[in-house]
Amino acid sequence: MNFYNNLVEATNDLMKRGYTENLSLGGDTVDDKDKNIQMIADDFEIDEFHRFEGASNPDDMSIVYAVTSRRYNLKGIIVNAYGAYADDSSSAIEAKLHHHQVSQNLHGQDRPTV
């Protein structure tokens, strides 16, 4: 796994590695608005993720996810706020993004709660 100093560095490198779609959380789906695709939790896999804190404010946190969808033949990036500013997604999407595979790579107090 690669390690990055900031969100911009991570997204730029992921794009160079083929994660070109700009994905967003749509409540109970992950959306590729350019291709008019709405994926449910079973439609994608999380390949890697990277967590960042704001330089001036530890509450300014985000996670970038590199995801692949075999069903839709795409690779993309989801950037989501973490902590107090996290997106309010459905339980299925939230469980996928905060799955033990992701959570175990975070330190104790950083682990999301579902």
N, C-alpha and C positions, 0 to 999 in steps of 0.2 A: 504494500500500500504506500502511496505517495504521501508526503507531509507538506503542507503549505503554510505560509505565514499569514495569508489573508484570503478573504472570499474571492477577490478579483483574480488572484494568482490561481486559485483552485478552479474556478470556472473557466478561465482561459486555457489551462492545461487539459481539463476534461473535454473542452470543445475540440482541441487539437487531437484528442484521442477518440473522437467520433461521437461524443455525446452532444449532438448539435441541436436537438429539439429543446425549446424553452417551454417547460411544463409548469403548471400551476395547480394548486389545490382548489377544487371546486365543491367543497363540502363533502359529498360522498363519492367523489371521483377525482382522479388526476387528469388534468385536461391539457391537450395540445390544441390550442385555439387556432393556430395556423392551419392545421389539418382537420379541424372539426372532429377531434377524437376525444372521447370521454372514457377513461379506463377505470374499472373497478379494481379492488385490491388484488384479485387473482390474475389480472391482466399484465402485471409487471413485477420485476424483481429488483431489489436494491443491490447494486453491484459494489458500491462503496459509499461512504459518507464522511464528511469532515465538519467539525464543529468549530466555530469561531466566536470570540468575545470582542466587543468593541474596545478599541484602545483607550478611550477616555471613560467608558462607562461599562462595567461588567454586566449590567442589565441589558445592554445592547448586544444580544446574542443571536446567532443564526447557524443553521445547519444546511449544508449543500449535499444533496443526494444525487448520485449517478445511478440512473435506472435504465433497465432494458425491458422492452416489451417484444416478446417473440410473436405474440398474436398480431400486433400492429407493425412489426418489423421496424422498430425505432429505438434509438438510444437518446436519452435526454437528461436534463438537469432540473431538479426542483430545488429552489432556495426557499427556506422557511424560517421564520422567526422562531426563537426558542425561548421557553420560559414564559414570562408575563405577556409577551407579544405574539405568542404562537397562534397560528391559524386555528380556527374552530372547525376541525374536520370531523367526519363521521367516525364512529367507533371502528369500522373495518379498516379505513385508511389510516387512522391514528394507530391502530394496533400494528399495522404493517410497517409504518414509519418508526414506531417505537418498540418494535419487536425485540426480544431478548438478544438477538444477533447484534442489533445496534446498541441496545442499552448496556450490554456487558462490556462494550468497548469504552464506555464513559466511566468516569470516577464517581464514587458513591453519591455525593450530593448532586451531581450532574445528571443522574439517571432520571428519565421522565417517568412520571406516574400516569397510569391510565385510569 
